[in-house]
Amino acid sequence: MGKFLNSGVTWSDCATLMAGLEGIHECTVELTVTTGGKGHNGLLNFTASAWIPTVEAHQTKELGKVTGRWPNKVHPTLDNAVFNALYDLDRVIGRNYSQAQLPE
C-alpha cells in the first residue's frame, strides 16, 4: 500500500466550494478536465467556469472562466490545483459585478 499524501485539500472540499459559489453567485459552476498534450505525458488541463442561463434559446451568459494545467510546481495534487482555481474563479466573478449608485 502506498504512502498517504495529505495536501490538506480533497475533492470533497472542491465540491463544497463549487456548491458554495453556485449559491452565492446564483449560477452554475462547471469543472472540465482534459488530457494536456500529445501521447501519454500525464499532463491534464482543467477549466473552471461559471455561467447563468439567459432568455435566448439555449444561450448562456458566462460570468467567469479560469484555466490551469497540472502537474505544476505550485500545487502538489490535482485537487489542490482545482481548489485554488475555484477561488480564482470567485475573484473573477466578483470583478464582473458592477456597483450601482443608490437613489437619493
Buried (B, 14 or more C-beta within 10 A) or exposed (E): EEEEEEBEBBEEBBEEBBEEBBEEBEBBBEBEEEEBEEEEEEBBBBBBBBBEEEEEEEEEEEBBBBEBEBBEEEBBBBBBBBBBBBEBBBEBBEEEEEEEEEEE
